[in-house]
Amino acid sequence: MAENARSSRDEGALTALRFLRELLAGYHPRDFAIELWDGTEWGPDRGQFRRFTWKINDPQGLRTLMRATREISLGEAYIYKEFDIDGDLQAVFPMAEYLLGRSWSLREKLRLARLLARVVSQSSRPRIARPQFDGRCHSLGRDREVAGYHYDVSNDFYGLWLDKNMIYSCAYFHTPDEDLDTAQQQKLDYICRKLRLKPGERLLDIGCGWGGLIRYAASKYGVQARGITLSHRQLEFAEWCIQQQGLSGQCDVRLLDYRELAESGVYDKLASIGMVEHVGESNLHEYFARAFQLLRPGGVFLNAGIGRAGNRAAPEQPTFTDVYVFPDGELVPIATTLKAAEESGFEVRDVENLREHYALTLCHWLRRLEANANKARELVGDLKYRIWHLYLAGSAHYFRTAKLDLYQTLLVKTDGGESGMPLTRADWY
């Protein structure tokens, strides 16, 4: 009886191999191996170095390869351990993109479905519900809930893989081999130099995270700095750091949305680093109009955020990151962002794409998370660890392959046509 069961299992594995060979028939060079649940292995193409092994632990995972929502389904197969990757997780994404781009005729679909039916039963393993949020997208209440979902995971968890100042945005590297702490401090200083901060000026950081920029600007440039965030955990950490550094007279952090700021002409400089992605395309005009109102005439606003490459269409369906990492996040091309800024009254003075810097940053974060995998699982559980592991690896791939960009944009609220800007940018460098 055991022998018959083993024979049946082997037949299923052989059929699964036929199914996978058809799916990957046009993918070359294949620099990875596939290992099935019974130990059956299909090695890399001849002469190819094995960058990873795609382990299919559960035949149910194969169903994800034919679903309409393949990107989310593939990610879910990984986070629920139907698939595993032994080796370089970033190297998986070219193969995944190939599978996501595949289309089949009705005849091909029927043939593949018949193969799959011989391998996989119709039952599925239990999974937790996908994250759901109340209210209208980008309403104040829902944005608070979404911010809590992502940023209130655990300060200790983020501390495992961020730098010592807990900067959760693109670092700035002078050379590719610089360490993360150095590159993040260079980023903070680069922002301060771009803003041309002077002692006594008032700086507002919209979406201040754990407060790294306001603390740096206050201690190194002598400004009066305020940060706002929607995350309770970030607020707690930022206030503790401000007290520890003796900056209580120069810095403060408030639990506020940018739409709740009613001040007018109060700030000399504004910064928003990695927050605009949460605003939503429909709210961009309100976002920039509120920033314009907050600045004094002649004030400067440095807005930094991820943008979708302009030659890429917006996804037709939610992505894995949209569902599990940054719900309601929207990545728009830089042209869309600049148009909204200009129509709100700003003059665009400088735009810089730091895409390669973000690829390097994400590689640092990924390696640090992997090095602390056991501790991360203790803090947030295996499911959350695998979600963040996949998200960091995928993001590094998308920045490296120019599908995503990272823009720092310098905007000015002119004073009667006067920008107050020097003729060159020599002082930045």
Wavefront OBJ file of the C-alpha trace (Angstrom):
o trace
v 0.000 0.000 0.000
v 2.830 2.389 0.840
v 4.496 1.507 -2.460
v 1.311 2.410 -4.380
v 1.122 5.760 -2.598
v 4.749 6.444 -3.459
v 4.122 5.516 -7.090
v 1.130 7.877 -7.251
v 3.156 10.711 -5.730
v 5.980 10.247 -8.230
v 3.490 10.314 -11.107
v 2.139 13.628 -9.805
v 5.650 15.061 -9.601
v 6.431 13.958 -13.168
v 3.228 15.597 -14.414
v 4.116 18.779 -12.474
v 7.487 18.772 -14.213
v 5.776 18.581 -17.612
v 3.559 21.510 -16.593
v 6.554 23.615 -15.506
v 8.546 22.789 -18.647
v 5.692 24.161 -20.754
v 5.410 27.300 -18.652
v 9.156 27.995 -18.843
v 9.773 26.781 -22.403
v 10.693 30.259 -23.643
v 12.722 31.394 -20.628
v 16.480 31.338 -21.302
v 19.042 31.173 -19.951
v 17.521 29.376 -16.975
v 19.980 30.024 -14.151
v 18.024 28.222 -11.442
v 16.883 24.756 -10.450
v 13.422 23.548 -9.512
v 12.956 21.044 -6.677
v 9.569 19.400 -6.190
v 7.972 18.221 -2.963
v 9.156 14.622 -3.460
v 12.791 15.570 -4.133
v 12.507 15.525 -7.951
v 14.861 18.168 -9.354
v 15.150 19.939 -12.711
v 18.574 21.571 -12.912
v 19.671 24.822 -14.597
v 20.398 25.079 -18.317
v 23.703 23.550 -19.325
v 26.627 25.771 -18.380
v 24.532 28.078 -16.171
v 25.542 28.905 -12.609
v 22.696 28.068 -10.192
v 21.631 31.355 -8.610
v 18.780 29.820 -6.635
v 16.608 26.753 -6.253
v 12.850 27.199 -6.519
v 11.474 24.726 -4.007
v 7.846 23.764 -4.558
v 6.866 22.399 -1.155
v 3.169 21.982 -1.876
v 1.608 21.166 -5.278
v -1.226 23.587 -4.398
v 1.238 26.391 -5.098
v 1.216 25.480 -8.798
v -2.364 26.736 -9.072
v -1.100 30.285 -8.543
v 0.723 30.169 -11.889
v -2.544 30.106 -13.831
v -4.591 32.594 -11.837
v -5.680 35.977 -13.181
v -4.189 37.691 -10.107
v -0.857 35.964 -10.545
v 1.368 38.563 -8.877
v -0.520 38.500 -5.579
v -0.974 34.732 -5.809
v 2.726 34.081 -6.425
v 3.605 36.245 -3.433
v 1.071 34.441 -1.288
v 2.477 31.060 -2.320
v 5.832 32.263 -0.975
v 4.606 33.792 2.287
v 2.538 30.670 3.043
v 5.525 28.396 2.309
v 4.036 26.620 -0.680
v 7.165 27.913 -2.422
v 10.595 28.508 -0.945
v 13.722 30.037 -2.425
v 17.129 28.645 -1.558
v 19.704 31.202 -2.723
v 19.473 34.778 -4.017
v 15.874 35.945 -3.621
v 16.446 38.957 -5.899
v 17.400 36.610 -8.731
v 13.862 35.168 -8.706
v 12.223 38.272 -10.121
v 13.223 38.020 -13.810
v 11.677 34.551 -13.874
v 8.602 35.800 -12.006
v 8.191 38.665 -14.483
v 8.371 36.187 -17.341
v 5.597 34.100 -15.792
v 3.482 37.176 -15.079
v 3.817 38.259 -18.698
v 2.786 34.916 -20.175
v -0.513 34.648 -22.023
v -2.058 31.537 -23.532
v -4.633 30.658 -26.133
v -7.796 28.928 -24.963
v -6.453 25.628 -26.280
v -3.184 26.054 -24.342
v -5.066 26.973 -21.177
v -7.205 23.844 -21.404
v -4.151 21.620 -21.921
v -2.295 23.208 -18.978
v -5.415 23.008 -16.802
v -5.725 19.285 -17.540
v -2.103 18.737 -16.536
v -2.610 20.750 -13.369
v -5.743 18.791 -12.448
v -3.672 15.601 -12.392
v -1.321 17.149 -9.845
v -3.413 19.433 -7.643
v -6.720 18.823 -5.894
v -9.372 21.547 -5.740
v -9.007 21.963 -1.976
v -6.781 24.757 -0.703
v -4.872 25.344 2.486
v -6.382 27.805 4.998
v -4.976 31.338 4.913
v -5.607 34.453 6.909
v -7.751 37.129 5.273
v -5.969 39.762 3.234
v -5.674 43.103 5.044
v -8.868 45.171 4.836
v -9.405 48.806 5.824
v -12.505 50.873 6.524
v -13.634 54.084 4.897
v -12.893 55.868 1.653
v -9.402 55.465 0.209
v -7.152 58.322 1.425
v -9.707 59.624 3.898
v -8.162 60.841 7.158
v -9.411 57.889 9.180
v -8.345 55.264 6.673
v -4.909 56.821 6.179
v -4.341 56.580 9.943
v -5.343 52.924 9.911
v -3.086 52.150 6.953
v -0.136 53.991 8.526
v -0.580 51.958 11.693
v -0.656 48.717 9.707
v 2.724 49.405 8.104
v 4.697 51.585 10.506
v 3.454 50.305 13.872
v 4.635 46.739 13.219
v 7.420 46.993 15.821
v 10.199 49.515 16.399
v 12.466 46.635 17.404
v 11.718 44.870 14.108
v 12.652 47.927 12.044
v 15.692 48.420 14.239
v 17.047 45.035 13.102
v 17.610 46.223 9.532
v 17.469 50.022 9.401
v 20.487 52.170 10.302
v 21.158 53.440 13.814
v 18.981 56.543 13.251
v 16.038 54.494 11.887
v 15.937 56.230 8.515
v 13.371 54.430 6.352
v 14.103 56.081 3.004
v 16.756 56.114 0.290
v 20.337 56.613 1.514
v 22.976 58.603 -0.391
v 26.168 56.761 -1.355
v 29.451 58.295 -2.484
v 30.738 54.811 -3.355
v 28.874 51.487 -3.628
v 30.844 49.902 -0.770
v 29.943 52.488 1.896
v 28.131 51.209 4.974
v 24.481 52.042 5.570
v 24.983 54.319 8.587
v 27.422 56.478 6.637
v 25.176 56.659 3.583
v 22.115 57.596 5.618
v 23.945 60.390 7.427
v 25.168 61.647 4.036
v 21.545 61.641 2.846
v 20.409 63.742 5.808
v 23.194 66.230 5.200
v 22.472 66.334 1.464
v 18.838 67.226 2.168
v 19.880 69.978 4.582
v 22.301 71.395 2.003
v 19.682 71.275 -0.743
v 17.311 73.191 1.536
v 20.190 75.543 2.427
v 19.151 75.508 6.068
v 20.301 78.367 8.292
v 20.316 78.688 12.094
v 16.997 79.855 13.476
v 14.925 78.845 10.443
v 11.730 76.882 10.973
v 11.632 73.469 9.303
v 8.643 71.159 8.992
v 9.115 67.492 8.057
v 5.858 66.058 6.669
v 5.846 62.337 7.434
v 8.903 62.486 9.673
v 9.178 58.766 10.429
v 11.279 58.138 13.522
v 12.504 61.746 13.495
v 15.998 61.318 12.054
v 15.925 64.370 9.776
v 14.544 66.864 12.279
v 17.055 65.776 14.909
v 19.939 66.047 12.443
v 18.808 69.433 11.117
v 18.378 70.827 14.624
v 21.712 69.553 15.958
v 23.875 70.229 12.891
v 22.186 73.249 11.283
v 20.604 74.999 14.285
v 17.029 75.098 12.976
v 13.757 74.889 14.861
v 12.321 71.625 13.557
v 8.914 70.014 13.772
v 7.877 66.627 12.424
v 4.454 65.120 11.883
v 3.585 61.432 11.604
v 0.518 59.178 11.765
v 2.402 56.386 13.550
v 2.179 56.106 17.336
v 5.332 53.950 17.469
v 7.314 56.453 15.428
v 6.116 59.299 17.637
v 7.198 57.479 20.801
v 10.655 56.700 19.420
v 11.208 60.201 18.012
v 10.233 61.893 21.288
v 12.550 59.579 23.244
v 15.475 60.362 20.905
v 14.828 64.108 21.082
v 14.955 63.944 24.868
v 18.084 61.770 24.885
v 19.894 64.190 22.542
v 18.877 67.241 24.585
v 16.965 68.745 21.654
v 13.620 69.361 23.356
v 14.007 73.117 22.889
v 14.567 72.773 19.143
v 12.495 69.768 18.038
v 9.036 68.417 18.490
v 6.889 65.737 16.842
v 3.126 65.671 16.532
v 0.630 62.977 15.608
v -0.966 64.821 12.688
v -1.974 64.433 9.065
v -0.723 67.096 6.649
v -4.381 68.052 6.017
v -4.786 68.965 9.689
v -2.136 71.705 9.588
v -3.976 75.040 9.496
v -0.952 77.362 9.799
v -0.148 79.820 7.028
v 3.292 81.172 6.073
v 4.864 79.791 9.245
v 7.767 77.722 7.892
v 10.929 78.737 6.067
v 11.599 75.235 4.744
v 9.601 72.044 4.267
v 10.753 68.470 3.693
v 8.738 65.387 2.879
v 10.846 62.266 2.430
v 9.078 59.115 1.273
v 5.574 60.275 2.214
v 4.117 61.409 -1.119
v 3.610 57.759 -2.146
v 0.854 57.569 0.507
v -0.949 60.700 -0.676
v -2.723 59.283 -3.734
v -2.857 60.816 -7.196
v -6.309 62.334 -6.570
v -4.969 64.188 -3.502
v -1.730 65.533 -4.988
v -3.159 69.007 -5.609
v -4.397 69.256 -2.009
v -1.027 68.000 -0.739
v 0.990 70.603 -2.643
v -1.555 73.366 -1.994
v -1.281 72.730 1.760
v 2.530 72.768 1.549
v 2.370 76.044 -0.421
v 0.150 77.559 2.275
v 2.500 76.484 5.072
v 5.556 78.175 3.545
v 6.469 81.825 3.784
v 7.099 83.636 0.477
v 10.567 82.654 -0.692
v 10.287 79.344 1.190
v 11.646 76.057 -0.180
v 10.121 72.570 -0.208
v 12.143 69.395 -0.803
v 9.777 66.587 -1.784
v 11.281 63.110 -2.182
v 9.399 60.028 -3.249
v 9.223 56.931 -5.409
v 7.819 57.306 -8.897
v 6.750 54.768 -11.462
v 8.952 54.954 -14.565
v 7.126 57.081 -17.122
v 7.371 54.404 -19.810
v 5.478 51.889 -17.648
v 1.708 51.727 -17.534
v -0.033 51.702 -14.166
v -0.812 48.163 -12.970
v -4.284 47.029 -13.984
v -4.701 45.095 -10.738
v -3.395 45.564 -7.185
v 0.123 44.238 -6.664
v 1.433 42.121 -3.792
v 2.951 45.266 -2.255
v -0.371 47.115 -2.586
v -2.150 44.389 -0.630
v 0.379 43.291 1.987
v 2.914 46.095 2.463
v 1.707 49.588 1.457
v -2.091 49.451 1.167
v -3.479 52.446 -0.759
v 0.024 53.444 -1.878
v 0.160 55.001 -5.351
v 3.259 55.418 -7.489
v 2.838 57.936 -10.289
v 5.329 59.197 -12.909
v 7.332 62.286 -11.966
v 5.532 64.303 -14.655
v 2.253 63.826 -12.778
v 3.810 64.959 -9.498
v 5.475 68.029 -11.021
v 2.288 69.080 -12.788
v 0.377 69.034 -9.495
v 3.170 71.000 -7.757
v 3.271 73.685 -10.447
v -0.508 74.005 -10.612
v -0.460 74.568 -6.826
v 1.850 77.571 -7.255
v 5.343 76.102 -6.868
v 8.274 76.765 -9.158
v 10.323 73.636 -9.892
v 14.011 74.375 -9.307
v 15.676 70.962 -9.302
v 14.802 67.306 -9.936
v 17.286 64.504 -9.218
v 16.748 60.784 -9.732
v 18.540 58.682 -7.087
v 17.342 55.297 -8.370
v 20.724 53.558 -8.037
v 21.030 54.809 -4.462
v 17.736 53.207 -3.535
v 18.763 49.883 -5.080
v 21.881 49.948 -2.875
v 19.842 50.951 0.192
v 17.393 48.112 -0.305
v 20.221 45.600 -0.711
v 21.596 46.726 2.662
v 18.168 46.409 4.277
v 17.620 42.977 2.722
v 20.982 41.605 3.893
v 20.461 42.972 7.396
v 16.966 41.483 7.613
v 18.246 38.102 6.403
v 21.096 38.214 8.930
v 18.524 38.791 11.713
v 15.869 36.415 10.383
v 15.408 34.436 13.599
v 15.034 37.543 15.757
v 12.672 39.098 13.204
v 10.454 36.009 13.318
v 10.388 36.201 17.114
v 9.248 39.818 16.952
v 6.639 39.754 14.178
v 6.091 36.099 13.236
v 7.160 34.118 10.192
v 4.373 35.396 7.921
v 5.240 39.069 8.432
v 8.937 38.282 8.082
v 8.359 36.591 4.720
v 6.183 39.492 3.515
v 8.919 42.033 4.272
v 11.635 39.719 2.914
v 9.848 39.441 -0.422
v 9.000 43.155 -0.542
v 12.594 44.289 0.053
v 14.035 41.880 -2.521
v 11.437 42.809 -5.133
v 11.895 46.539 -4.558
v 15.675 46.233 -4.984
v 15.095 44.446 -8.302
v 12.626 47.056 -9.575
v 14.949 49.971 -8.785
v 17.942 48.191 -10.287
v 16.035 47.485 -13.523
v 14.644 51.056 -13.868
v 11.014 50.139 -13.292
v 10.928 52.431 -10.261
v 12.674 55.757 -9.682
v 13.418 57.846 -6.605
v 13.124 61.601 -7.114
v 14.247 64.483 -4.944
v 12.426 67.594 -6.169
v 13.234 71.104 -4.960
v 10.283 73.506 -5.137
v 10.158 77.226 -4.352
v 7.328 79.548 -3.362
v 8.584 82.628 -5.150
v 8.273 86.063 -3.533
v 7.015 88.433 -6.214
v 8.935 86.440 -8.799
v 12.099 86.342 -6.691
v 13.243 82.778 -5.961
v 16.056 83.654 -3.570
v 18.092 80.884 -5.163
v 21.830 81.208 -5.973
v 22.885 81.056 -9.613
v 24.615 77.700 -9.220
v 24.300 74.557 -7.121
v 28.001 74.517 -6.255
v 27.321 74.780 -2.513
v 25.507 71.443 -2.563
v 28.646 69.616 -3.550
l 1 2 3 4 5 6 7 8 9 10 11 12 13 14 15 16 17 18 19 20 21 22 23 24 25 26 27 28 29 30 31 32 33 34 35 36 37 38 39 40 41 42 43 44 45 46 47 48 49 50 51 52 53 54 55 56 57 58 59 60 61 62 63 64 65 66 67 68 69 70 71 72 73 74 75 76 77 78 79 80 81 82 83 84 85 86 87 88 89 90 91 92 93 94 95 96 97 98 99 100 101 102 103 104 105 106 107 108 109 110 111 112 113 114 115 116 117 118 119 120 121 122 123 124 125 126 127 128 129 130 131 132 133 134 135 136 137 138 139 140 141 142 143 144 145 146 147 148 149 150 151 152 153 154 155 156 157 158 159 160 161 162 163 164 165 166 167 168 169 170 171 172 173 174 175 176 177 178 179 180 181 182 183 184 185 186 187 188 189 190 191 192 193 194 195 196 197 198 199 200 201 202 203 204 205 206 207 208 209 210 211 212 213 214 215 216 217 218 219 220 221 222 223 224 225 226 227 228 229 230 231 232 233 234 235 236 237 238 239 240 241 242 243 244 245 246 247 248 249 250 251 252 253 254 255 256 257 258 259 260 261 262 263 264 265 266 267 268 269 270 271 272 273 274 275 276 277 278 279 280 281 282 283 284 285 286 287 288 289 290 291 292 293 294 295 296 297 298 299 300 301 302 303 304 305 306 307 308 309 310 311 312 313 314 315 316 317 318 319 320 321 322 323 324 325 326 327 328 329 330 331 332 333 334 335 336 337 338 339 340 341 342 343 344 345 346 347 348 349 350 351 352 353 354 355 356 357 358 359 360 361 362 363 364 365 366 367 368 369 370 371 372 373 374 375 376 377 378 379 380 381 382 383 384 385 386 387 388 389 390 391 392 393 394 395 396 397 398 399 400 401 402 403 404 405 406 407 408 409 410 411 412 413 414 415 416 417 418 419 420 421 422 423 424 425 426 427 428 429
